[in-house]
Amino acid sequence: MLKTLILSIGIFSCLTLAAQQKEKKTLFIIVDGIPADVIEKQPTPNMRRIAGKDGYTRAYVGGEKGGYSQTPTISAVGYNSLLTGTWVNKHNVWDNDIAAQNYNYWSIFRFFKLAYPQKKTAIFSTWLDNRTKLVGDDLPQTGHLHIDHHVDGLELDTTRFPHDKDSWYIHLIDEEVATKAAGYLRTDAPDLTWVYLEYTDDMGHRYGDSERMYAAIKMMDDQVGRIWDALEYRRKNFGEDWLIFITTDHGRDAASGHNHGGQSDRERTTWMVTNAQQLNPYFKNAQPGIVDILPTIARFMKIPIPLENARELEGAALTGKISLTQPTAQLENETVKLTWKAQEKKGTVKIWATTTNNFKTGGQDTYKLIGEAPLQQQQAVVNVKDIPSGFYKIVLEGPDNMMNRWVGKLPE
């Protein structure tokens, strides 16, 4: 009896240890240019089975409307806000030309490779610039970050994919990208993967809110379903723990659905689908931003973010405990008035400030602790007369996360 009990305990301990040691892997998918009101009306059975009961929310892009972080609702701009967890005032990708990206604001791939250089990354994309410019594969500006596997640049192969006026070739490339992604995920299971699909945006530009756009969404959902099946195969046969996020980079104009780039509610309002566990009230009850995906992936994958980088991130994790969100700051003479939304009942907020923005050019900023306040107070007024300046970067540090604001006259 005792021997049986010891054996049972041993088996249970091994199973518990195996459960604790499940290998964590993440996939995020950007499907281009689908407003929230459209995705909500279309039959998307594959994304609905991924989301389950709780894994869908409306989200937003575009930074703070009318504020210093206001960000164009343009494709590459949105992708880079996800990749870096920052808005355009930091990452400096203002349009699809990607002319002067600031690589001092790291991508999730760079953080991941710094923490786990032996683990594998992959990108499957209908647009080559996603890897070569935004992620910066093998660029000196990214420390020669290396993406281990990629399928992209097919839009340049006009022999296999001859360009037609109706952009059907983009659908065919999406099909190839999705098929290659599903196959490679099933066989090789890279640790961090990005898939990008474009055809929905092309149909939006050509046909606006139309049956052609809705048909493109059905095609996209089918492609996502094949990719999800590969993750389910890995989970069931290899015991891996997979996180998936699916989102879009912008909405569309309200008049016709043909255009985007502005700050209308419909252009800014997006959505997220995820299978993430322990989704917090910020995900469920607020309207999170595309910048919140990076810290969520980092938390799930246990990617440590260096302090100087963490102080620059705009987002908060959508899973587990977080302390505060939605900070504001107002400079009045020698004081800064701060507010935030408390996400927990207990804890203290430490208030840090610097008068420089050296991080932007690869330098360091020296922060000074200028005050503390109870988290539940949700506001504070701090005196800055000892560090006089026309500009401050403020960091609000709670027990479980930090948020930042700029205030004053922004430096050139």
C-alpha positions as CSV (number, residue, x, y, z in Angstrom):
1,M,0.0,0.0,0.0
2,L,2.8,2.4,1.0
3,K,4.8,1.5,-2.1
4,T,1.7,2.1,-4.3
5,L,1.2,5.5,-2.6
6,I,4.8,6.5,-3.1
7,L,4.7,5.4,-6.7
8,S,1.4,7.4,-7.2
9,I,3.0,10.5,-5.6
10,G,6.0,10.1,-7.8
11,I,3.9,9.9,-11.0
12,F,1.9,12.9,-9.9
13,S,5.0,14.9,-9.2
14,C,6.4,14.1,-12.6
15,L,3.2,15.0,-14.3
16,T,3.0,18.3,-12.3
17,L,6.6,19.1,-13.2
18,A,6.0,18.3,-16.9
19,A,2.9,20.6,-16.8
20,Q,5.0,23.4,-15.3
21,Q,7.7,22.9,-17.9
22,K,5.6,23.1,-21.0
23,E,7.5,24.9,-23.7
24,K,6.0,28.3,-24.3
25,K,5.6,29.5,-27.9
26,T,3.9,32.5,-29.4
27,L,2.4,33.4,-32.8
28,F,0.9,36.7,-33.7
29,I,-1.0,37.4,-36.9
30,I,-1.7,40.8,-38.5
31,V,-4.6,40.7,-41.0
32,D,-4.7,44.1,-42.8
33,G,-7.3,46.8,-42.7
34,I,-10.4,45.2,-41.1
35,P,-12.6,47.5,-39.0
36,A,-14.1,46.1,-35.8
37,D,-17.7,46.6,-37.0
38,V,-17.0,44.5,-40.1
39,I,-15.2,41.6,-38.4
40,E,-18.0,41.4,-35.8
41,K,-20.7,41.0,-38.5
42,Q,-18.9,38.4,-40.6
43,P,-18.9,34.6,-40.0
44,T,-15.4,33.9,-38.9
45,P,-15.7,30.4,-37.3
46,N,-12.0,29.8,-37.0
47,M,-11.3,33.0,-35.2
48,R,-14.3,32.4,-33.0
49,R,-13.1,29.0,-32.0
50,I,-9.7,30.5,-31.1
51,A,-11.3,33.3,-29.0
52,G,-13.7,31.0,-27.2
53,K,-15.8,32.8,-24.6
54,D,-13.5,35.7,-23.6
55,G,-10.8,36.1,-26.2
56,Y,-12.2,38.9,-28.3
57,T,-12.1,42.6,-27.6
58,R,-12.3,45.8,-29.5
59,A,-9.0,47.6,-29.5
60,Y,-7.5,50.8,-31.0
61,V,-4.6,52.1,-33.0
62,G,-3.5,55.7,-33.6
63,G,-2.0,56.7,-30.2
64,E,-3.6,59.5,-28.2
65,K,-5.9,61.5,-30.5
66,G,-4.8,65.1,-30.5
67,G,-1.9,64.3,-28.2
68,Y,1.9,64.0,-28.7
69,S,1.6,60.3,-29.6
70,Q,-1.1,60.7,-32.3
71,T,-0.2,58.1,-34.9
72,P,-1.3,57.7,-38.5
73,T,-3.7,54.8,-39.1
74,I,-1.5,53.5,-41.8
75,S,-0.3,49.9,-42.3
76,A,3.4,49.9,-41.6
77,V,2.9,52.4,-38.8
78,G,0.4,50.0,-37.1
79,Y,2.7,47.0,-37.6
80,N,5.6,48.8,-35.9
81,S,3.4,49.9,-33.0
82,L,2.8,46.3,-32.3
83,L,6.4,45.2,-32.9
84,T,7.9,47.9,-30.6
85,G,5.1,48.6,-28.1
86,T,5.4,52.3,-28.9
87,W,3.6,55.0,-30.9
88,V,5.0,57.0,-33.8
89,N,6.5,59.7,-31.7
90,K,9.1,57.1,-30.7
91,H,9.4,54.5,-33.4
92,N,9.3,57.2,-36.2
93,V,7.6,55.1,-38.9
94,W,5.1,57.6,-40.3
95,D,4.0,55.8,-43.4
96,N,4.7,52.8,-45.6
97,D,7.9,54.3,-47.0
98,I,9.7,53.5,-43.6
99,A,12.2,56.2,-44.4
100,A,13.7,57.0,-40.9
101,Q,12.7,54.3,-38.4
102,N,14.2,54.7,-35.0
103,Y,15.7,51.3,-34.1
104,N,16.5,52.4,-30.5
105,Y,12.9,51.3,-29.8
106,W,13.4,47.5,-30.0
107,S,11.1,45.0,-31.6
108,I,9.7,42.0,-29.7
109,F,12.0,39.9,-31.8
110,R,15.1,41.8,-30.6
111,F,14.0,41.5,-26.9
112,F,13.3,37.8,-27.4
113,K,16.7,37.1,-29.1
114,L,18.6,39.0,-26.4
115,A,16.9,36.8,-23.7
116,Y,17.0,33.5,-25.6
117,P,19.6,33.6,-28.4
118,Q,19.3,29.8,-28.9
119,K,15.5,29.9,-29.6
120,K,14.0,30.2,-33.0
121,T,12.1,32.9,-34.8
122,A,10.1,33.0,-38.0
123,I,8.3,35.5,-40.2
124,F,5.8,34.6,-42.9
125,S,4.7,37.8,-44.7
126,T,3.1,39.0,-47.9
127,W,5.3,42.1,-47.7
128,L,9.1,41.9,-47.7
129,D,9.6,45.2,-45.8
130,N,8.1,43.7,-42.6
131,R,11.2,41.6,-42.1
132,T,13.9,43.6,-43.8
133,K,12.9,47.1,-42.6
134,L,10.5,47.0,-39.6
135,V,12.1,44.1,-37.8
136,G,15.5,44.9,-39.3
137,D,16.7,41.5,-40.1
138,D,20.5,41.6,-40.2
139,L,20.7,45.4,-40.0
140,P,23.6,46.9,-38.1
141,Q,21.0,49.2,-36.4
142,T,19.4,46.1,-34.8
143,G,22.7,44.5,-33.8
144,H,22.4,42.2,-36.8
145,L,19.3,40.6,-35.4
146,H,18.7,37.3,-37.2
147,I,15.3,35.9,-38.1
148,D,15.9,32.1,-38.3
149,H,13.3,31.3,-40.9
150,H,11.2,33.4,-43.3
151,V,8.9,33.2,-46.3
152,D,8.4,36.6,-47.8
153,G,9.1,38.7,-50.8
154,L,6.7,36.8,-53.1
155,E,5.2,40.0,-54.3
156,L,8.5,40.5,-56.2
157,D,8.2,37.2,-58.0
158,T,6.0,38.3,-61.0
159,T,6.6,35.0,-62.8
160,R,4.9,32.9,-60.1
161,F,2.5,35.7,-59.1
162,P,1.8,37.9,-62.1
163,H,0.3,41.2,-60.9
164,D,-3.3,41.8,-62.0
165,K,-5.4,45.0,-61.6
166,D,-7.8,43.3,-59.1
167,S,-4.9,42.1,-56.8
168,W,-5.9,38.5,-57.0
169,Y,-2.2,37.7,-56.9
170,I,-2.1,39.1,-53.3
171,H,-4.7,36.5,-52.3
172,L,-2.6,33.8,-53.9
173,I,0.5,35.1,-52.0
174,D,-1.5,35.1,-48.8
175,E,-2.5,31.5,-49.6
176,E,1.2,30.6,-50.0
177,V,2.2,32.4,-46.9
178,A,-0.5,30.8,-44.8
179,T,0.2,27.3,-46.2
180,K,4.0,27.6,-45.6
181,A,3.3,29.0,-42.1
182,A,1.0,26.1,-41.2
183,G,3.4,23.5,-42.5
184,Y,6.5,24.9,-40.8
185,L,4.7,25.5,-37.5
186,R,3.5,21.9,-37.6
187,T,7.0,20.4,-38.3
188,D,9.4,22.9,-36.7
189,A,7.4,25.0,-34.2
190,P,9.6,28.1,-34.0
191,D,9.3,29.9,-30.6
192,L,8.2,33.3,-31.8
193,T,6.4,33.8,-35.2
194,W,4.8,36.6,-37.1
195,V,2.3,36.0,-39.9
196,Y,1.1,38.9,-42.1
197,L,-1.8,38.6,-44.6
198,E,-2.7,41.5,-46.9
199,Y,-5.6,40.7,-49.2
200,T,-8.4,42.1,-47.0
201,D,-6.8,45.6,-47.2
202,D,-6.5,45.5,-51.0
203,M,-10.2,44.6,-51.2
204,G,-11.1,47.4,-48.8
205,H,-9.2,50.0,-50.9
206,R,-10.8,48.8,-54.2
207,Y,-14.4,48.0,-53.1
208,G,-14.9,49.5,-49.6
209,D,-17.6,48.1,-47.5
210,S,-18.8,45.4,-49.9
211,E,-19.3,41.8,-50.6
212,R,-15.8,41.6,-52.0
213,M,-14.4,42.8,-48.7
214,Y,-16.5,40.3,-46.8
215,A,-15.4,37.4,-49.1
216,A,-11.8,38.4,-48.4
217,I,-12.5,38.1,-44.7
218,K,-13.8,34.6,-45.2
219,M,-10.7,33.6,-47.1
220,M,-8.6,35.1,-44.4
221,D,-10.5,33.2,-41.7
222,D,-9.9,29.9,-43.6
223,Q,-6.2,30.7,-43.7
224,V,-6.1,31.4,-40.0
225,G,-7.9,28.2,-39.4
226,R,-5.2,26.2,-41.1
227,I,-2.5,27.9,-39.0
228,W,-4.5,27.3,-35.8
229,D,-4.9,23.6,-36.7
230,A,-1.1,23.4,-36.8
231,L,-0.8,24.9,-33.3
232,E,-3.4,22.5,-32.0
233,Y,-1.4,19.6,-33.5
234,R,1.7,20.8,-31.7
235,R,-0.2,21.3,-28.4
236,K,-1.8,17.9,-28.5
237,N,1.2,15.9,-29.8
238,F,4.1,17.8,-28.2
239,G,2.6,19.3,-25.1
240,E,3.6,22.8,-26.1
241,D,1.9,25.9,-24.6
242,W,0.9,28.2,-27.5
243,L,-0.2,31.8,-27.3
244,I,-1.8,33.4,-30.3
245,F,-2.8,37.0,-31.0
246,I,-4.7,38.0,-34.1
247,T,-5.3,41.7,-34.8
248,T,-5.5,44.3,-37.5
249,D,-3.4,47.4,-38.1
250,H,-6.2,50.0,-38.8
251,G,-9.8,50.4,-39.5
252,R,-11.3,52.2,-42.5
253,D,-13.2,55.5,-43.2
254,A,-16.8,55.7,-42.2
255,A,-18.0,57.2,-45.5
256,S,-17.2,54.2,-47.8
257,G,-14.6,52.0,-46.2
258,H,-12.2,52.6,-49.1
259,N,-9.6,54.7,-47.2
260,H,-7.7,55.0,-43.9
261,G,-4.9,57.1,-42.4
262,G,-6.9,59.6,-40.4
263,Q,-8.2,59.8,-36.8
264,S,-11.9,59.0,-37.2
265,D,-13.3,56.6,-34.7
266,R,-13.7,53.9,-37.4
267,E,-10.2,54.2,-38.6
268,R,-8.9,54.0,-35.0
269,T,-11.1,51.2,-33.8
270,T,-9.7,47.7,-34.3
271,W,-9.9,44.4,-32.5
272,M,-8.0,41.5,-31.0
273,V,-8.6,37.7,-31.0
274,T,-6.5,35.6,-28.6
275,N,-6.5,32.2,-26.8
276,A,-4.6,33.8,-23.9
277,Q,-5.5,32.6,-20.4
278,Q,-5.9,34.8,-17.3
279,L,-7.1,37.7,-19.4
280,N,-7.4,40.7,-17.0
281,P,-10.1,43.3,-16.6
282,Y,-8.1,45.7,-18.8
283,F,-8.6,43.4,-21.7
284,K,-12.2,42.5,-20.9
285,N,-13.6,45.9,-19.8
286,A,-11.4,48.6,-21.4
287,Q,-10.3,49.1,-25.0
288,P,-6.7,48.1,-25.1
289,G,-4.2,49.3,-27.7
290,I,-2.1,47.5,-30.3
291,V,0.9,48.5,-28.1
292,D,-0.4,46.2,-25.3
293,I,0.4,43.0,-27.3
294,L,4.2,43.3,-26.8
295,P,4.1,43.3,-23.0
296,T,1.6,40.5,-23.0
297,I,3.9,38.3,-25.2
298,A,6.8,39.3,-23.0
299,R,5.0,38.2,-19.9
300,F,3.9,34.9,-21.4
301,M,7.3,34.1,-22.8
302,K,9.2,35.3,-19.7
303,I,11.1,37.8,-21.8
304,P,12.9,40.3,-19.5
305,I,12.7,43.8,-20.7
306,P,15.7,46.0,-19.7
307,L,14.7,48.9,-17.4
308,E,15.7,51.6,-19.8
309,N,13.5,50.0,-22.5
310,A,10.6,49.2,-20.2
311,R,10.3,52.8,-19.3
312,E,9.6,53.7,-22.9
313,L,6.9,51.1,-23.6
314,E,3.4,52.4,-24.0
315,G,1.4,49.3,-23.3
316,A,0.4,47.1,-20.4
317,A,0.0,43.3,-20.3
318,L,-3.5,42.0,-21.0
319,T,-3.0,38.9,-18.8
320,G,-2.4,38.6,-15.1
321,K,-2.1,41.4,-12.6
322,I,-1.3,45.0,-13.6
323,S,-1.3,48.0,-11.4
324,L,-2.3,50.9,-13.6
325,T,-3.3,52.1,-17.0
326,Q,-4.4,55.2,-18.9
327,P,-2.0,57.8,-17.3
328,T,-2.3,61.5,-17.9
329,A,0.1,64.4,-17.0
330,Q,-0.3,68.1,-17.0
331,L,2.5,70.6,-16.3
332,E,1.4,73.7,-14.3
333,N,4.2,76.1,-13.2
334,E,6.4,74.0,-10.9
335,T,4.1,71.0,-10.5
336,V,3.0,68.1,-12.6
337,K,-0.6,66.9,-12.1
338,L,-0.9,63.1,-12.7
339,T,-3.8,60.7,-13.0
340,W,-4.1,57.0,-13.8
341,K,-6.6,54.2,-13.7
342,A,-5.9,51.8,-10.9
343,Q,-6.3,48.1,-11.8
344,E,-5.6,46.7,-8.3
345,K,-6.7,47.8,-4.9
346,K,-3.4,47.8,-3.0
347,G,0.1,49.2,-3.7
348,T,2.1,52.3,-4.1
349,V,2.9,54.2,-7.3
350,K,6.4,55.5,-7.5
351,I,6.8,58.6,-9.7
352,W,10.0,59.0,-11.7
353,A,11.0,61.9,-13.9
354,T,13.8,62.9,-16.3
355,T,14.3,66.2,-18.2
356,T,16.0,64.6,-21.1
357,N,15.1,62.3,-24.0
358,N,18.5,60.9,-24.7
359,F,17.0,57.4,-25.3
360,K,15.8,58.6,-28.6
361,T,19.3,58.9,-29.9
362,G,20.8,55.8,-28.2
363,G,21.8,57.6,-25.0
364,Q,20.7,57.3,-21.4
365,D,18.2,59.3,-19.3
366,T,18.8,59.7,-15.6
367,Y,15.5,59.4,-13.7
368,K,14.9,60.9,-10.3
369,L,12.2,59.7,-7.8
370,I,10.0,62.8,-7.3
371,G,7.1,61.3,-5.4
372,E,4.9,58.4,-4.3
373,A,1.2,57.9,-4.0
374,P,-1.3,55.2,-3.1
375,L,-2.3,53.3,-6.2
376,Q,-6.0,53.6,-5.4
377,Q,-5.7,57.4,-5.1
378,Q,-5.5,57.5,-8.9
379,Q,-3.9,60.9,-8.9
380,A,-1.0,62.9,-7.5
381,V,0.5,66.4,-7.7
382,V,4.3,66.4,-7.6
383,N,6.7,69.4,-7.3
384,V,9.4,69.6,-10.0
385,K,11.0,72.9,-8.9
386,D,14.3,71.0,-8.0
387,I,14.6,69.8,-11.6
388,P,13.4,72.8,-13.6
389,S,12.7,72.2,-17.3
390,G,10.2,72.8,-20.0
391,F,10.0,69.1,-20.7
392,Y,9.7,65.9,-18.6
393,K,9.4,62.2,-19.2
394,I,7.3,60.8,-16.3
395,V,7.2,57.1,-15.4
396,L,4.5,55.8,-13.0
397,E,5.8,52.6,-11.5
398,G,3.3,50.3,-9.8
399,P,4.0,46.9,-8.2
400,D,3.1,45.0,-11.4
401,N,3.7,47.4,-14.3
402,M,4.8,50.9,-15.3
403,M,3.4,53.5,-17.6
404,N,4.9,56.7,-19.0
405,R,3.9,60.1,-20.2
406,W,5.6,63.1,-21.8
407,V,4.7,66.6,-20.7
408,G,5.7,70.1,-21.6
409,K,7.3,71.4,-24.8
410,L,8.6,68.4,-26.7
411,P,12.3,68.6,-27.6
412,E,13.2,68.7,-31.3
